[in-house]
Amino acid sequence: MSTHNVQIKPHTVFVIGAGASKELLLPIGSELKTIISQALNFNCEYGGRTSGDQLIFEAIEKSLHSFPKKNKNELLDAAQRIKDGLIQSISIDNFIDIHQVNESVVFCGKLAIIKTILDAEKNSPLYFDRSRLKPTFSSALDTWHEYIRVDFG
């Protein structure tokens, strides 16, 4: 691949599909659906969670004050509905959009998206440790990403 220096106009937006980040170990849509389904696969026995993502489960418990008319079981039922329905959905975004009138589904779905993407980013070569002053993109060498140059000032 050859490199070209191209002057980009201010306020230019690039729209790049999710699959473009696959070689940086970020999940594509079908993988994200599977990860979210596993994260929301809550089983509880003897009053405790035995499967599903611990942090999502705790966030659901702590969020009950935001949903005064809901109880924990309603939110866990919404998580189960997402887990069961994702297999037949185009994407998690599509599933949430279809169920947008159900605030429990929207909440649990968005919570699962955030948590699973943050986990994936931590495992990606592009993960940026905020204790460093500037990001380095040496991990993007030998990918199409190395041809995108950004000046961080």
Phi, psi and omega in degrees: 000132178269156179253145178227138172272116182239132176277121180263135179291148176303150178067023176282137179241131174256130176253114185238131182295157183299328180295343181294340181261005182301318182289354174257020174069025174263143187287144170278172187307314182295323178291321179298320177300317180295315180298316180295318178301317178292321181295327182264009179276072183276127170237133181237130176226140178054037176082001182233158180282132179247348176205169184092169184285125183299314183293322176295317179301314179296322178295322177298314179299316183286342183275356186301332178293338178281343180236074187301335181267003182249159173239173184303320182296325178294320178290320177293326174296322177296318177299318178296320179298319177295310181306313182287326185274340184297329183300330181258005182261153177295317182200169175294323179298318179296318179300314179297319180298317179297326183254027186298340178280348179263098185298333178291318178295315180300313181298308182296322179296313180293322177299315180293321177299310182301311184295316184289324178289320177299319177298316180296320180296323179296332180267358181276149175298343180272002181305132184248116177282115186295350178284342176278152183289318182225148176289150171245145183243027179298334180288347179267003177299147181069020171234169178295339182295333183294344181272357175263118180247129180235132177266115180271012175085000000 
